[in-house]
Amino acid sequence: MTERKFTPPTTFPADYVTRDGNKAVIVGPMPNDNYPYLGYVMEGEVAYENSWTSHGKAYEWSDDIIHEDLFDIVPEPQNQVRWANDYEENPGYFWVGCRKDADLSARDDRIAVIRREWVEGQLPQYFTEEV
């Protein structure tokens, strides 16, 4: 992880990840101006208590890279798959969520089924499937 992004929690408990990839949970606020967030970090099966600054830093006084600093959890991009029927005279443009729906909506003059796979941030890929 290079650039740290931390969004302060609005509800509790709030899940984060530490710089070294461990799960961290802020369980709630506490009345401390320097470390207003109280929670824990999971290292394998062991949990240990920790507190963080309003910026998700483990140590307010340090500009160093600390392995307990918090990062927002960024979900993995999901592969989105859609299908469309292809016709000789009128290529398919109506995308459906599964191959079965493409088959159910097909006309007799279908020549192929097009499968589109797309991950956000990447170009879509197209594949032709037999009918």
N, C-alpha and C positions, 0 to 999 in steps of 0.2 A: 504494500500500500504506500503510495507516495503522498498525494495530497489528501489531507484529512478533511472530511466533511462531517460536521456534527450539528444536528438539528435538536434544539432543546425539547424535552418532552412536554406534551400538553396533557397526557393521561398517564396513569401509573397502574401497573408496572410498565416500563418501556424497555424494549430489547435493543441492544447495540452489539457491536463486536469490538474487541480491543485490537490494537495495532498488530499483535501477534496471533490474531485469529480466534481468540477465545470468546465465548459467549459472555456478555455482560448485561446485567439487568439493573436499571435504576428503579428501586421500589418506591421511592417517594422523596419529596423535598424535606429539608431539615433547616432549622433556624440558624444557619451559619452563613455569613456573608461571603466567606472565602470558598467554602465547599458546600453549596446548597443542595447537592444531590447525594443521596445515600443509596447504596446497592451492593451488589456482589459480582464477582467474576468466577466463572467456572474454569478450572484447569483439570480437564479429564472428569473424574468423578468427585473432585473436591471443590467446594465453594469457599471463597474467602471474601470477607467484607471489604468494601472500598468506598471512598467518597470522591466526588469530582467537582471541578469548578463549573461555573455557568457556561463555559466553553467546552466542557467535556475533557478537560485536562486533568491528569492525575495529580500533578503538582503545580500549583499556581505560580510559584517562584521560578520554575524551570522552563527555558525555551528548548531544552534538549528533547530528543525523541524518547518518549517513555512508553514502554510496552503496554501500559494500562490505560493510555489515552483512548477515548471512545470515538468510534466511527459509526455513521449511519449504516444500517444493513441495506445493501443494494441487492435487490432480487436479481437472480440470473435471468438473462433474456430468454423468453420462451419461444420455441419454434411454433409458428402458426402455420397450419396446413389447411388448404382449401382445395376443392375440386370444382371443375366446370366441364360440361359436355362440349365437344367440338364437332361441328358439322361442316361439310364441304362448302356449302353455300353461305353459311352464317356461323363464323367461329363463336364458340361459347364465351359469354361474358358474365353469366349469372353464377357466382361462386357460392358453393354450399359447404357446410361444415364436415361432411363425411362422404365417403365414396358411395355408401348405400343411398343417400339422398340424391346424389348425381344419377345413379342407376334408376331410381324411381321416377325421376323427372325427365328421363331421356326420351327422345323421339326415335322412330325407327331408322332415320337416316343419320344417326350418330356414327362418326368414324373413329373417334377416340375420346378418352377422358384425359383432361389436363390436370395434373396435381401441382399446386404451387406451394412451395415451402419458403417461409420468410421469417427471419430473425431480425428484430429491430436493430437498426444501425448497419445492416448488411443488405446487399442486393438480393431480391427474390430469385429463387431457382425454380425452373419449370421442368416437369417431367411428363412424358406421354405414357399413358397406361392403355393396355388393350381393352376392348369392349367385350 
